[in-house]
Amino acid sequence: MAAVVQDLLRRQPGVDVIALLAKSAALALRQTLAGAVVALMLSGGLALAAYSDGRARRDLSALGAWARRSAAGAGVFRWSRCRSNRSGVATSCWLALAKSSR
């Protein structure tokens, strides 16, 4: 509910706003079953979004770790700088050519 209010204040309404309106209308018209179905759909969607977010974060972290190992192991590239978001996931990295030992 708080996220819906924040989205409205930022003028970025989403599907949650439609679900909230449908749930409110169902309750106002005393259609409790319809309101419960909408609430169930909304909570299921939020759970699915949280699951997919966690899975994507884990997979991207693994991909970044693999890329760093592969680039460093080949001796061609070295990582110069990486930026991370609040969750500690690397969002952008720069590769630089490794200095030749010749």
N, C-alpha and C positions, 0 to 999 in steps of 0.2 A: 504494500500500500504506500509506504514511504517513497519507494522508487518511482511509483506512478506520479506522485505529487511532484517529485524532483524533475521528472521528465516534462511535466506540464509547465513548471516554472521556467525551464530552459526552452520552452516552446518546441519540444521534440517528442510529441506524443507517439506512442507505439501501439502495438497490439494489446498491451496490458490495459490501455485506456478503454478500448472497445470492450474488453472482457469485463472491466469494472462497470461500465455503463450497462452491459447486458445483465450482469449480476444484480445491479441496483434496480433495473427495470423489472426483472423477474421477481425480486423480493417485494417491490412496490405493488405488483399485480398479484401477489400472493401465490406465485408459481415457485414454490420452494424446490421442487424437483429440478426444474430448469436452472435455478440458481445454483443448486448443488452440482449439476453437470458442468456448468460453466466454471465453477470454482475448481472442480476436479481437472478439467482440461487446462486451466491456467496453472495449477500447481504441477501437473505433469509436464507442461512445457517448460516451466522454470527448472524443474529437476533435470530434464533432458539437456537444457542449455548449460547448466552447471557441470553435468557429466562431460559434455562435449568440450567445454572450455578446459577442464582439467586434462582431458585426454590430449587435446591439441597442444597445451602447454608442455606436457610430458614428452610428446613426440617431437616437438620443435627443439626442446632442450637436448634430447638425444641426438637429433640431426646436427645441431650446432657442435656438440661434443665430438661427434664422428668427423665432421668437416675439419675441426681444429686438429684432431689427431692425424687425419689423412694429409692435410696440407703440411703439417710440421714433419710428418714421417717421410714425405717425398723430398723434403729439403729444398723445395722450390719456393715455397711461400712461408711467410711467418705472419702471425696475427699482430697487427700494430695497435689497434684500439677497438674496444667493444663497448657498446652502450647497453645497459639493461633497464628494463622497466621496474616498477615497484615490486613485482613478484620475483625478481632476480633472473628473468628470462632475457637472454641476449636478443635485442631487437635489431641491432645493426652492428656489423663488424667490418673492418677494413683489412684487406690483405695487402701486404707489401712483398715485393720480390726479396728473397733472401740474398745476402751478399755471397757472391761466388767464392769458393775456397781456392780457386785457381790463381 
